[in-house]
Amino acid sequence: MIDVDAMATLQPKSVQRCLFCTILPMPAYPYAILAAGWFFWLTPFLLIKRNPAPGAKLDRRARWGVLLEALAYSMLWWGNFWTRPPQGWRIVLSIFFFLIGGLLSWTSARALGRQWRIDAGLNPDHQLVRSGAYRLVRHPIYTSMFCMLLGTGFMITPFPMFLLSILLFIIGTEIRIRIEDALLTSRFGDEFRDYQRAVSAYIPFIK
């Protein structure tokens, strides 16, 4: 049998400390921040009264974008985040992006009202919304989703996986935005083109 005590006495002190070190698990408060941030963001979409009528014009190709965005979110949780406490600066950035994402979800859902739908489509009485958060970006819900990705990633995700998740999310969102912009152009023509030239898509100052 191996004498652990004898082995420990033969090792340098630094190695001895490593032999008996313990993993510090992630404490409870980061989980609470994650849960509160996502609940704050999701609530307005649960409360909003959606239009039950089918869209007058739908483009289901945007579902590929939804799939890529969902995959990007899932990648945030692939690391062993529960085995280590997050650094302080990560927590601060996470809270910041959760607050921005939540505020955008509430204001944009309120401005969009019954026109909100998961599929890219137009209602028979569709209107071009330019109030509230839509004054800042054309697709503030996607901005809020990006903030939630950043808030979650800064809290729990290793940087290589985090960067890959961001890239995948941007690709998925670009697919959705291009399809939705095409639908809005077909309905509103020059009015939407003027709006498109004046206002960024979902990241401020980047058109």
Backbone as a printed PyTorch tensor [residue, N CA C, xyz], in Angstrom:
tensor([[[  0.8280,  -1.2050,   0.0000],
         [  0.0000,   0.0000,   0.0000],
         [  0.8640,   1.2580,   0.0000]],

        [[  0.3340,   2.3300,  -0.5790],
         [  1.0800,   3.5820,  -0.6660],
         [  0.8660,   4.3830,   0.6150]],

        [[  1.9470,   4.8050,   1.2170],
         [  1.8930,   5.6160,   2.4240],
         [  1.7960,   7.0780,   2.0020]],

        [[  0.6040,   7.6440,   2.0870],
         [  0.3730,   9.0190,   1.6420],
         [  1.1690,   9.9970,   2.4730]],

        [[  1.2370,   9.7420,   3.7940],
         [  1.9770,  10.6460,   4.6700],
         [  3.4550,  10.6590,   4.3160]],

        [[  3.9910,   9.4940,   3.9810],
         [  5.4040,   9.4210,   3.6190],
         [  5.6620,  10.1350,   2.3050]],

        [[  4.7560,   9.9830,   1.3650],
         [  4.9020,  10.6700,   0.0910],
         [  4.8680,  12.1710,   0.2720]],

        [[  3.9990,  12.6520,   1.1470],
         [  3.8580,  14.0850,   1.3640],
         [  5.1210,  14.6860,   1.9320]],

        [[  5.8050,  13.9480,   2.8260],
         [  7.0270,  14.4630,   3.4330],
         [  8.1590,  14.5560,   2.4390]],

        [[  8.0990,  13.7760,   1.3440],
         [  9.1580,  13.7840,   0.3310],
         [  8.9430,  14.8610,  -0.7180]],

        [[  7.7670,  15.4890,  -0.7540],
         [  7.4410,  16.4860,  -1.7590],
         [  7.7980,  17.8890,  -1.2650]],

        [[  8.1310,  18.8120,  -2.1770],
         [  8.3060,  20.2160,  -1.7770],
         [  7.0290,  20.7490,  -1.1480]],

        [[  7.1630,  21.8060,  -0.3620],
         [  6.0080,  22.3490,   0.3520],
         [  4.9300,  22.8290,  -0.6140]],

        [[  5.3310,  23.4230,  -1.7550],
         [  4.3250,  23.9030,  -2.7220],
         [  3.5050,  22.7580,  -3.2740]],

        [[  4.1810,  21.6110,  -3.5380],
         [  3.4740,  20.4410,  -4.0470],
         [  2.5960,  19.8540,  -2.9610]],

        [[  3.0940,  19.8780,  -1.7050],
         [  2.2730,  19.3690,  -0.6060],
         [  0.9790,  20.1600,  -0.4850]],

        [[  1.0830,  21.4860,  -0.6040],
         [ -0.1350,  22.2990,  -0.5190],
         [ -1.0930,  21.9450,  -1.6410]],

        [[ -0.5620,  21.6730,  -2.8570],
         [ -1.4060,  21.3260,  -3.9950],
         [ -2.0970,  19.9870,  -3.7840]],

        [[ -1.3720,  19.0520,  -3.1150],
         [ -1.9550,  17.7370,  -2.8860],
         [ -3.2060,  17.8160,  -2.0230]],

        [[ -3.2220,  18.7970,  -1.1270],
         [ -4.3220,  18.8630,  -0.1630],
         [ -5.2340,  20.0670,  -0.4110]],

        [[ -5.0350,  20.7200,  -1.5990],
         [ -5.8980,  21.8630,  -1.8950],
         [ -7.3040,  21.3840,  -2.2220]],

        [[ -8.2750,  22.2780,  -2.0680],
         [ -9.6710,  21.9540,  -2.3450],
         [-10.2110,  22.9100,  -3.3980]],

        [[-11.1920,  22.4740,  -4.1500],
         [-11.8430,  23.3110,  -5.1520],
         [-12.8930,  24.1710,  -4.4710]],

        [[-12.8300,  25.4770,  -4.7150],
         [-13.8270,  26.3800,  -4.1560],
         [-15.0040,  26.4610,  -5.1280]],

        [[-16.1480,  25.9350,  -4.7820],
         [-17.2850,  25.9580,  -5.7150],
         [-17.8520,  27.3630,  -5.8580]],

        [[-18.6110,  27.5810,  -6.9180],
         [-19.2610,  28.8670,  -7.1090],
         [-20.3000,  29.0690,  -6.0160]],

        [[-20.2720,  30.1860,  -5.3040],
         [-21.2390,  30.4140,  -4.2300],
         [-22.6450,  30.6400,  -4.7660]],

        [[-23.5780,  30.8330,  -3.8560],
         [-24.9910,  30.9130,  -4.2420],
         [-25.3460,  32.2230,  -4.9310]],

        [[-24.6770,  33.3290,  -4.5820],
         [-25.1370,  34.6180,  -5.1010],
         [-25.0020,  34.7590,  -6.6220]],

        [[-23.9790,  34.1830,  -7.2980],
         [-23.9880,  34.2760,  -8.7650],
         [-25.1950,  33.5730,  -9.3990]],

        [[-25.6000,  32.4410,  -8.8030],
         [-26.8050,  31.7680,  -9.3000],
         [-28.0240,  32.6830,  -9.1400]],

        [[-28.0900,  33.3870,  -8.0060],
         [-29.2150,  34.2900,  -7.7640],
         [-29.2210,  35.4390,  -8.7730]],

        [[-28.0380,  35.9630,  -9.0980],
         [-27.9430,  37.0390, -10.0830],
         [-28.3990,  36.5440, -11.4560]],

        [[-27.9470,  35.3580, -11.8400],
         [-28.3570,  34.7860, -13.1230],
         [-29.8670,  34.5970, -13.1880]],

        [[-30.4380,  34.0200, -12.1330],
         [-31.8830,  33.7630, -12.1150],
         [-32.6720,  35.0700, -12.1550]],

        [[-32.2430,  36.0610, -11.3600],
         [-32.9580,  37.3350, -11.3210],
         [-32.8560,  38.0620, -12.6590]],

        [[-31.6720,  38.0280, -13.2610],
         [-31.4900,  38.7020, -14.5440],
         [-32.3710,  38.1120, -15.6310]],

        [[-32.4110,  36.7970, -15.7120],
         [-33.2290,  36.1500, -16.7430],
         [-34.7200,  36.3150, -16.4660]],

        [[-35.1120,  36.2870, -15.2030],
         [-36.5310,  36.4790, -14.8670],
         [-36.9720,  37.9000, -15.2300]],

        [[-36.1310,  38.8750, -14.9180],
         [-36.4240,  40.2750, -15.2380],
         [-36.5800,  40.4570, -16.7430]],

        [[-35.7100,  39.8060, -17.5160],
         [-35.7690,  39.9350, -18.9750],
         [-36.9940,  39.2260, -19.5620]],

        [[-37.3370,  38.0630, -19.0480],
         [-38.3820,  37.2320, -19.6410],
         [-39.7940,  37.7080, -19.3140]],

        [[-39.9830,  38.3460, -18.1770],
         [-41.3260,  38.6800, -17.6860],
         [-42.1870,  39.4500, -18.6850]],

        [[-41.6970,  40.5180, -19.3340],
         [-42.5910,  41.2510, -20.2540],
         [-43.1030,  40.4060, -21.4090]],

        [[-42.3380,  39.4090, -21.8480],
         [-42.7930,  38.5660, -22.9530],
         [-43.8650,  37.5820, -22.4900]],

        [[-43.8950,  37.2900, -21.1930],
         [-44.9480,  36.4390, -20.6510],
         [-46.2360,  37.2280, -20.4320]],

        [[-46.0980,  38.5220, -20.1820],
         [-47.2640,  39.3600, -19.8930],
         [-47.8980,  39.9590, -21.1420]],

        [[-47.1270,  40.0980, -22.2010],
         [-47.6310,  40.7610, -23.3930],
         [-48.7530,  39.9480, -24.0400]],

        [[-49.7600,  40.6300, -24.5560],
         [-50.8680,  39.9780, -25.2390],
         [-50.5110,  39.8390, -26.7160]],

        [[-50.2410,  38.6330, -27.1250],
         [-49.8580,  38.3950, -28.5080],
         [-51.0840,  38.3380, -29.4090]],

        [[-50.8890,  38.6990, -30.6500],
         [-51.9610,  38.6440, -31.6470],
         [-52.1770,  37.1810, -32.0400]],

        [[-53.3620,  36.6070, -31.7660],
         [-53.5680,  35.1890, -32.0810],
         [-53.7310,  34.9130, -33.5700]],

        [[-53.9840,  35.9460, -34.3470],
         [-54.1980,  35.7460, -35.7770],
         [-52.8840,  35.3770, -36.4600]],

        [[-52.9460,  34.5030, -37.4580],
         [-51.7200,  34.1610, -38.1970],
         [-51.2020,  35.3720, -38.9670]],

        [[-49.9120,  35.4160, -39.1500],
         [-49.3160,  36.5280, -39.8670],
         [-49.7610,  36.5640, -41.3200]],

        [[-49.8960,  37.7730, -41.8420],
         [-50.2880,  37.9010, -43.2430],
         [-49.1520,  37.4930, -44.1630]],

        [[-47.9260,  37.6260, -43.6860],
         [-46.7600,  37.2700, -44.4830],
         [-45.6780,  36.7650, -43.5430]],

        [[-45.2590,  35.5160, -43.7240],
         [-44.2590,  34.9060, -42.8550],
         [-43.0570,  34.4580, -43.6840]],

        [[-41.8980,  34.4700, -43.0440],
         [-40.6850,  33.9270, -43.6640],
         [-40.0200,  33.0180, -42.6320]],

        [[-40.2650,  31.7210, -42.7680],
         [-39.7980,  30.7600, -41.7720],
         [-38.3020,  30.4770, -41.8690]],

        [[-37.6170,  31.0590, -42.8460],
         [-36.1650,  30.8870, -42.9040],
         [-35.4750,  31.5090, -41.7010]],

        [[-36.1470,  32.4630, -41.0690],
         [-35.5630,  33.1050, -39.8900],
         [-35.3870,  32.1220, -38.7370]],

        [[-36.0590,  30.9710, -38.8130],
         [-35.9040,  29.9730, -37.7530],
         [-34.4810,  29.4290, -37.6860]],

        [[-33.7460,  29.4790, -38.8020],
         [-32.3420,  29.0840, -38.7560],
         [-31.5550,  30.0270, -37.8490]],

        [[-31.9130,  31.2830, -37.8750],
         [-31.2840,  32.2340, -36.9660],
         [-31.6150,  31.9430, -35.5210]],

        [[-32.8820,  31.5870, -35.2750],
         [-33.2950,  31.2270, -33.9140],
         [-32.5040,  30.0210, -33.4200]],

        [[-32.3110,  29.0470, -34.2990],
         [-31.5610,  27.8420, -33.9280],
         [-30.1190,  28.1790, -33.5550]],

        [[-29.4780,  29.0340, -34.3360],
         [-28.0980,  29.4220, -34.0450],
         [-28.0080,  30.2220, -32.7450]],

        [[-28.9820,  31.0890, -32.5020],
         [-28.9940,  31.8460, -31.2490],
         [-29.1660,  30.9190, -30.0530]],

        [[-30.0540,  29.9370, -30.1800],
         [-30.2640,  28.9750, -29.1000],
         [-28.9930,  28.1740, -28.8210]],

        [[-28.2950,  27.7930, -29.8820],
         [-27.0360,  27.0680, -29.7120],
         [-25.9990,  27.9470, -29.0250]],

        [[-25.9710,  29.2250, -29.3890],
         [-25.0290,  30.1560, -28.7550],
         [-25.2960,  30.2660, -27.2570]],

        [[-26.5630,  30.3510, -26.8680],
         [-26.9000,  30.4070, -25.4430],
         [-26.4870,  29.1150, -24.7190]],

        [[-26.7240,  27.9920, -25.3640],
         [-26.4010,  26.7190, -24.7090],
         [-24.9020,  26.5750, -24.4770]],

        [[-24.0880,  27.1220, -25.3760],
         [-22.6390,  27.0120, -25.2440],
         [-22.1140,  27.7310, -24.0170]],

        [[-22.8430,  28.7110, -23.5250],
         [-22.4030,  29.4410, -22.3370],
         [-22.2950,  28.5290, -21.1190]],

        [[-23.0240,  27.4330, -21.1120],
         [-23.1070,  26.5620, -19.9410],
         [-22.2520,  25.3060, -20.0720]],

        [[-21.4200,  25.2250, -21.0910],
         [-20.6750,  24.0030, -21.3240],
         [-19.4570,  23.8460, -20.4050]],

        [[-18.9420,  24.9320, -19.8480],
         [-17.7810,  24.8360, -18.9620],
         [-18.1690,  24.3870, -17.5550]],

        [[-17.1800,  24.0260, -16.7640],
         [-17.4240,  23.6080, -15.3700],
         [-17.4970,  24.8360, -14.4680]],

        [[-18.4890,  25.6840, -14.7280],
         [-18.5770,  26.9570, -14.0190],
         [-18.8490,  26.7830, -12.5300]],

        [[-19.4570,  25.6800, -12.1490],
         [-19.8380,  25.4770, -10.7520],
         [-18.6320,  25.1610,  -9.8660]],

        [[-17.4640,  24.9420, -10.4590],
         [-16.2780,  24.5710,  -9.6800],
         [-15.4330,  25.7660,  -9.2870]],

        [[-15.8310,  26.9890,  -9.6810],
         [-14.9990,  28.1520,  -9.3750],
         [-15.8700,  29.3800,  -9.1640]],

        [[-15.5070,  30.2250,  -8.2100],
         [-16.2440,  31.4800,  -8.0280],
         [-15.8590,  32.4800,  -9.0980]],

        [[-16.8070,  33.2810,  -9.6050],
         [-16.4760,  34.2810, -10.6340],
         [-15.6820,  35.4370, -10.0440]],

        [[-14.8530,  36.0510, -10.8590],
         [-14.0940,  37.2130, -10.4170],
         [-15.0030,  38.4190, -10.2710]],

        [[-14.5750,  39.3600,  -9.4290],
         [-15.4130,  40.5130,  -9.1300],
         [-15.7750,  41.3330, -10.3530]],

        [[-14.8210,  41.5660, -11.2580],
         [-15.1070,  42.3870, -12.4370],
         [-16.0910,  41.6890, -13.3690]],

        [[-16.0670,  40.3580, -13.3670],
         [-17.0380,  39.6200, -14.1760],
         [-18.4510,  39.8230, -13.6260]],

        [[-18.5820,  39.8050, -12.3130],
         [-19.8970,  39.9880, -11.6980],
         [-20.4450,  41.3720, -12.0100]],

        [[-19.5880,  42.3960, -11.9350],
         [-20.0260,  43.7680, -12.2160],
         [-20.5250,  43.8930, -13.6570]],

        [[-19.7580,  43.3600, -14.6110],
         [-20.1830,  43.4150, -16.0110],
         [-21.4580,  42.6170, -16.2440]],

        [[-21.5730,  41.4870, -15.5860],
         [-22.7630,  40.6570, -15.7300],
         [-24.0080,  41.4180, -15.2660]],

        [[-23.9420,  42.0290, -14.0980],
         [-25.0850,  42.7930, -13.5790],
         [-25.4210,  43.9430, -14.5230]],

        [[-24.4020,  44.6240, -15.0300],
         [-24.6250,  45.7510, -15.9480],
         [-25.4060,  45.3080, -17.1790]],

        [[-24.9620,  44.2310, -17.8200],
         [-25.6340,  43.7810, -19.0390],
         [-27.0180,  43.2110, -18.7420]],

        [[-27.2130,  42.5680, -17.5940],
         [-28.5410,  42.0940, -17.2300],
         [-29.5050,  43.2640, -17.0620]],

        [[-29.0400,  44.3420, -16.4320],
         [-29.9100,  45.5070, -16.2430],
         [-30.2760,  46.1360, -17.5880]],

        [[-29.2950,  46.3190, -18.4620],
         [-29.5770,  46.8960, -19.7850],
         [-30.5170,  45.9920, -20.5760]],

        [[-30.2320,  44.6770, -20.5550],
         [-31.0820,  43.7400, -21.2770],
         [-32.5100,  43.7350, -20.7640]],

        [[-32.6700,  43.7740, -19.4510],
         [-34.0120,  43.7900, -18.8740],
         [-34.7750,  45.0620, -19.2020]],

        [[-34.1100,  46.2050, -19.1040],
         [-34.7680,  47.4730, -19.4300],
         [-35.1850,  47.5140, -20.8920]],

        [[-34.3280,  47.0150, -21.7710],
         [-34.6770,  46.9880, -23.1930],
         [-35.8400,  46.0490, -23.4770]],

        [[-35.8770,  44.9100, -22.7920],
         [-36.9760,  43.9750, -23.0340],
         [-38.3130,  44.5780, -22.6100]],

        [[-38.3300,  45.2700, -21.4900],
         [-39.5740,  45.8840, -21.0280],
         [-40.0200,  47.0070, -21.9530]],

        [[-39.1010,  47.8890, -22.3270],
         [-39.4920,  49.0290, -23.1560],
         [-39.8440,  48.6030, -24.5820]],

        [[-39.0920,  47.6620, -25.1410],
         [-39.3690,  47.2480, -26.5190],
         [-40.6320,  46.4100, -26.6110]],

        [[-40.8700,  45.5420, -25.6310],
         [-42.0980,  44.7520, -25.6500],
         [-43.3260,  45.6560, -25.5190]],

        [[-43.1990,  46.6870, -24.6980],
         [-44.3160,  47.6190, -24.5370],
         [-44.5730,  48.3980, -25.8190]],

        [[-43.5090,  48.8250, -26.4890],
         [-43.6760,  49.5850, -27.7260],
         [-44.2060,  48.7120, -28.8570]],

        [[-43.7480,  47.4700, -28.9170],
         [-44.1590,  46.5780, -30.0120],
         [-45.5750,  46.0630, -29.8170]],

        [[-45.9610,  45.8220, -28.5720],
         [-47.3270,  45.4020, -28.2780],
         [-47.6990,  44.0870, -28.9250]],

        [[-48.8800,  44.0230, -29.5120],
         [-49.4130,  42.7880, -30.0690],
         [-48.7370,  42.3700, -31.3750]],

        [[-47.8440,  43.2050, -31.8680],
         [-47.1360,  42.8410, -33.0910],
         [-45.9920,  41.8640, -32.8320]],

        [[-45.6650,  41.6370, -31.5490],
         [-44.5400,  40.7540, -31.2420],
         [-44.8880,  39.3100, -31.5950]],

        [[-43.9610,  38.6400, -32.2730],
         [-44.0980,  37.2310, -32.5900],
         [-42.7030,  36.6300, -32.7150]],

        [[-42.6260,  35.2940, -32.5540],
         [-41.3320,  34.6140, -32.6600],
         [-40.9150,  34.4840, -34.1170]],

        [[-41.8350,  34.0560, -34.9670],
         [-41.5390,  33.9440, -36.3930],
         [-41.4160,  35.3310, -37.0190]],

        [[-40.5640,  35.4300, -38.0290],
         [-40.4650,  36.6750, -38.7840],
         [-41.7000,  36.8080, -39.6540]],

        [[-42.4880,  37.8410, -39.3990],
         [-43.7250,  37.9850, -40.1520],
         [-44.3580,  39.3410, -39.9640]],

        [[-45.3680,  39.6040, -40.7680],
         [-46.1150,  40.8470, -40.7140],
         [-47.5730,  40.5410, -40.4210]],

        [[-48.1770,  41.3440, -39.5560],
         [-49.6060,  41.2310, -39.2950],
         [-50.3880,  41.9780, -40.3760]],

        [[-51.6610,  41.6470, -40.5530],
         [-52.4550,  42.3760, -41.5560],
         [-52.4770,  43.8810, -41.3020]],

        [[-52.4690,  44.2770, -40.0340],
         [-52.5000,  45.7020, -39.6830],
         [-51.1400,  46.1750, -39.1430]],

        [[-50.0710,  45.5840, -39.6450],
         [-48.7380,  45.8550, -39.1150],
         [-48.3890,  47.3340, -39.2330]],

        [[-47.7580,  47.8680, -38.1820],
         [-47.3110,  49.2520, -38.1620],
         [-45.8010,  49.2940, -37.9450]],

        [[-45.1690,  50.3120, -38.4680],
         [-43.7420,  50.4970, -38.2780],
         [-43.5200,  51.2310, -36.9600]],

        [[-43.0050,  50.5090, -35.9680],
         [-42.8190,  51.0670, -34.6320],
         [-41.4830,  51.8020, -34.5880]],

        [[-41.5370,  53.0670, -34.1600],
         [-40.3210,  53.8720, -34.0560],
         [-40.2460,  54.6040, -32.7290]],

        [[-41.0460,  54.1710, -31.7590],
         [-41.0750,  54.8260, -30.4540],
         [-40.3040,  54.0050, -29.4300]],

        [[-40.0790,  54.6030, -28.2700],
         [-39.3960,  53.8990, -27.1790],
         [-37.9840,  53.4900, -27.5790]],

        [[-37.6500,  52.2450, -27.2900],
         [-36.3100,  51.7330, -27.6030],
         [-36.0550,  51.6770, -29.0930]],

        [[-37.1330,  51.7100, -29.9080],
         [-36.9720,  51.6550, -31.3640],
         [-36.4170,  52.9580, -31.9380]],

        [[-36.3050,  53.9740, -31.1000],
         [-35.6200,  55.1840, -31.5330],
         [-34.1050,  54.9960, -31.5270]],

        [[-33.6300,  54.0710, -30.7040],
         [-32.1870,  53.8470, -30.5430],
         [-31.6620,  52.8010, -31.5070]],

        [[-32.3950,  51.7010, -31.6440],
         [-32.0270,  50.6150, -32.5700],
         [-33.3000,  50.0710, -33.1970]],

        [[-33.1600,  49.4930, -34.3890],
         [-34.3440,  48.9970, -35.0960],
         [-34.8580,  47.6910, -34.5010]],

        [[-33.9720,  46.9260, -33.8440],
         [-34.3470,  45.6290, -33.2910],
         [-33.8940,  45.5290, -31.8300]],

        [[-34.5200,  46.3180, -30.9390],
         [-34.0630,  46.3510, -29.5420],
         [-34.2330,  45.0290, -28.8010]],

        [[-35.1700,  44.1850, -29.2320],
         [-35.3020,  42.8860, -28.5760],
         [-34.0430,  42.0530, -28.8070]],

        [[-33.4810,  42.1200, -30.0070],
         [-32.2350,  41.4060, -30.2640],
         [-31.0770,  42.0270, -29.4780]],

        [[-31.1270,  43.3440, -29.2950],
         [-30.1210,  43.9950, -28.4470],
         [-30.2140,  43.4610, -27.0250]],

        [[-31.4370,  43.3270, -26.5300],
         [-31.6220,  42.8090, -25.1700],
         [-31.1550,  41.3630, -25.0800]],

        [[-31.4000,  40.5770, -26.1140],
         [-30.9400,  39.1900, -26.1300],
         [-29.4130,  39.1070, -26.1180]],

        [[-28.7790,  40.0150, -26.8590],
         [-27.3160,  40.0650, -26.8770],
         [-26.7850,  40.4390, -25.4940]],

        [[-27.4530,  41.3780, -24.8370],
         [-27.0590,  41.7550, -23.4720],
         [-27.1790,  40.5690, -22.5160]],

        [[-28.2180,  39.7600, -22.6790],
         [-28.3810,  38.5920, -21.8200],
         [-27.2910,  37.5630, -22.0820]],

        [[-26.8910,  37.4230, -23.3340],
         [-25.7820,  36.5340, -23.6580],
         [-24.4990,  37.0250, -22.9910]],

        [[-24.2450,  38.3360, -23.0670],
         [-23.0460,  38.8940, -22.4560],
         [-23.1020,  38.7900, -20.9340]],

        [[-24.2610,  39.0730, -20.3700],
         [-24.3930,  38.9940, -18.9170],
         [-24.1440,  37.5920, -18.3870]],

        [[-24.6790,  36.6100, -19.0720],
         [-24.4770,  35.2170, -18.6570],
         [-23.0380,  34.7820, -18.9070]],

        [[-22.4990,  35.1330, -20.0690],
         [-21.1530,  34.7070, -20.4190],
         [-20.0930,  35.2660, -19.5030]],

        [[-20.2080,  36.5490, -19.1540],
         [-19.2160,  37.1350, -18.2510],
         [-19.2550,  36.4670, -16.8740]],

        [[-20.3950,  35.9750, -16.4880],
         [-20.5190,  35.3560, -15.1720],
         [-19.9110,  33.9540, -15.1380]],

        [[-20.1200,  33.1370, -16.1790],
         [-19.8180,  31.7110, -16.0160],
         [-18.9700,  31.0850, -17.1170]],

        [[-18.7370,  31.7700, -18.2350],
         [-18.1850,  31.0820, -19.3990],
         [-16.7020,  31.3880, -19.6070]],

        [[-15.8590,  30.3710, -19.8400],
         [-14.4550,  30.6140, -20.2110],
         [-14.3840,  31.4120, -21.5090]],

        [[-13.3750,  32.2450, -21.6460],
         [-13.3270,  33.1920, -22.7590],
         [-13.3220,  32.5420, -24.1400]],

        [[-12.5690,  31.4720, -24.4020],
         [-12.6330,  30.8940, -25.7550],
         [-14.0420,  30.4650, -26.1500]],

        [[-14.7390,  29.8110, -25.2280],
         [-16.1150,  29.3960, -25.5110],
         [-17.0420,  30.6030, -25.5930]],

        [[-16.7880,  31.5990, -24.7730],
         [-17.5890,  32.8220, -24.7610],
         [-17.5000,  33.5300, -26.1120]],

        [[-16.2980,  33.6700, -26.6440],
         [-16.1200,  34.3340, -27.9290],
         [-16.7880,  33.5640, -29.0610]],

        [[-16.6950,  32.2430, -29.0210],
         [-17.3570,  31.4250, -30.0370],
         [-18.8740,  31.5720, -29.9490]],

        [[-19.3870,  31.6430, -28.7360],
         [-20.8230,  31.8320, -28.5390],
         [-21.2760,  33.1860, -29.0920]],

        [[-20.4970,  34.2260, -28.8530],
         [-20.8280,  35.5530, -29.3770],
         [-20.8710,  35.5340, -30.9040]],

        [[-19.8700,  34.9070, -31.5170],
         [-19.8240,  34.8240, -32.9770],
         [-21.0490,  34.1060, -33.5300]],

        [[-21.4200,  32.9880, -32.9010],
         [-22.5700,  32.2150, -33.3620],
         [-23.8630,  33.0130, -33.1870]],

        [[-23.9720,  33.7310, -32.0780],
         [-25.1640,  34.5480, -31.8420],
         [-25.2800,  35.6430, -32.9000]],

        [[-24.1830,  36.3000, -33.2220],
         [-24.2090,  37.3750, -34.2160],
         [-24.6290,  36.8340, -35.5820]],

        [[-24.1140,  35.6650, -35.9610],
         [-24.5100,  35.0780, -37.2430],
         [-26.0160,  34.7990, -37.2640]],

        [[-26.5270,  34.1830, -36.1990],
         [-27.9550,  33.8950, -36.1230],
         [-28.8020,  35.1540, -36.1450]],

        [[-28.3630,  36.1820, -35.4340],
         [-29.1200,  37.4300, -35.3780],
         [-29.0940,  38.1490, -36.7190]],

        [[-27.9470,  38.1090, -37.4030],
         [-27.8660,  38.7350, -38.7290],
         [-28.8360,  38.0680, -39.7040]],

        [[-28.9840,  36.7490, -39.6040],
         [-29.9490,  36.0470, -40.4600],
         [-31.3600,  36.5680, -40.1990]],

        [[-31.7160,  36.6700, -38.9330],
         [-33.0610,  37.1220, -38.5830],
         [-33.3020,  38.5620, -39.0020]],

        [[-32.3240,  39.4180, -38.7750],
         [-32.4950,  40.8380, -39.0750],
         [-32.6400,  41.0770, -40.5770]],

        [[-31.8280,  40.4090, -41.3700],
         [-31.9060,  40.6100, -42.8140],
         [-33.2680,  40.1720, -43.3620]],

        [[-33.7980,  39.0820, -42.8230],
         [-35.1030,  38.6090, -43.2720],
         [-36.2060,  39.5610, -42.8200]],

        [[-36.1390,  40.0090, -41.5680],
         [-37.1630,  40.9160, -41.0580],
         [-37.1050,  42.2740, -41.7570]],

        [[-35.8980,  42.7560, -42.0220],
         [-35.7840,  44.0270, -42.7360],
         [-36.3660,  43.9330, -44.1410]],

        [[-36.1670,  42.7850, -44.7880],
         [-36.7360,  42.5990, -46.1210],
         [-38.2560,  42.6130, -46.0740]],

        [[-38.8320,  41.9730, -45.0500],
         [-40.2840,  41.9920, -44.8970],
         [-40.8020,  43.4080, -44.6610]],

        [[-40.1310,  44.1510, -43.8000],
         [-40.5630,  45.5140, -43.4930],
         [-40.4020,  46.4280, -44.7120]],

        [[-39.3690,  46.2020, -45.4910],
         [-39.1920,  46.9900, -46.7110],
         [-40.3110,  46.7160, -47.7080]],

        [[-40.7220,  45.4430, -47.7870],
         [-41.8060,  45.0990, -48.7150],
         [-43.1250,  45.7400, -48.3100]],

        [[-43.2930,  46.0200, -47.0330],
         [-44.5410,  46.6280, -46.5620],
         [-44.4640,  48.1580, -46.5690]],

        [[-43.3700,  48.7200, -46.0700],
         [-43.3220,  50.1650, -45.8380],
         [-42.4390,  50.9250, -46.8230]],

        [[-41.6900,  50.2210, -47.6510],
         [-40.9310,  50.8550, -48.7130],
         [-39.9500,  51.9150, -48.2310]],

        [[-40.0530,  53.1140, -48.8230],
         [-39.1050,  54.1840, -48.5290],
         [-39.1570,  54.6270, -47.0680]],

        [[-40.3040,  54.4970, -46.4390],
         [-40.4030,  54.8830, -45.0290],
         [-39.4580,  54.0320, -44.1730]],

        [[-39.4290,  52.7220, -44.4530],
         [-38.5250,  51.8710, -43.6900],
         [-37.0740,  52.0820, -44.1170]],

        [[-36.8330,  52.3260, -45.4020],
         [-35.4550,  52.5530, -45.8640],
         [-34.8560,  53.7860, -45.1950]],

        [[-35.6490,  54.8340, -45.0320],
         [-35.1770,  56.0270, -44.3240],
         [-34.8640,  55.6950, -42.8610]],

        [[-35.7400,  54.9220, -42.2550],
         [-35.5210,  54.4880, -40.8610],
         [-34.2590,  53.6310, -40.7700]],

        [[-34.0640,  52.7730, -41.7470],
         [-32.9050,  51.8850, -41.7780],
         [-31.6020,  52.6730, -41.9120]],

        [[-31.6110,  53.7250, -42.7050],
         [-30.4210,  54.5430, -42.8740],
         [-30.1160,  55.3710, -41.6320]],

        [[-31.1560,  55.7250, -40.8820],
         [-30.9720,  56.6330, -39.7480],
         [-30.6470,  55.9180, -38.4400]],

        [[-31.0930,  54.6750, -38.2930],
         [-31.0080,  53.9850, -37.0010],
         [-30.2570,  52.6600, -37.1660]],

        [[-29.3880,  52.3540, -36.2140],
         [-28.6270,  51.1020, -36.2350],
         [-29.5410,  49.8970, -36.0740]],

        [[-29.0420,  48.7290, -36.4730],
         [-29.8700,  47.5180, -36.4380],
         [-30.1010,  47.0520, -34.9970]],

        [[-29.0510,  46.6260, -34.3180],
         [-29.2230,  46.1690, -32.9270],
         [-28.0420,  46.4990, -32.0300]],

        [[-26.9390,  46.9350, -32.6250],
         [-25.8050,  47.4210, -31.8540],
         [-25.6640,  48.9100, -32.1400]],

        [[-25.8220,  49.7660, -31.1400],
         [-25.7770,  51.2260, -31.3860],
         [-24.5080,  51.6430, -32.1240]],

        [[-24.6800,  52.5470, -33.0590],
         [-23.6080,  53.1630, -33.8630],
         [-23.0350,  52.2130, -34.9190]],

        [[-23.5630,  50.9940, -35.0210],
         [-23.1240,  50.0640, -36.0600],
         [-24.3310,  49.7370, -36.9370]],

        [[-24.3390,  50.1880, -38.1660],
         [-25.4830,  49.9880, -39.0560],
         [-25.2520,  48.8420, -40.0250]]])
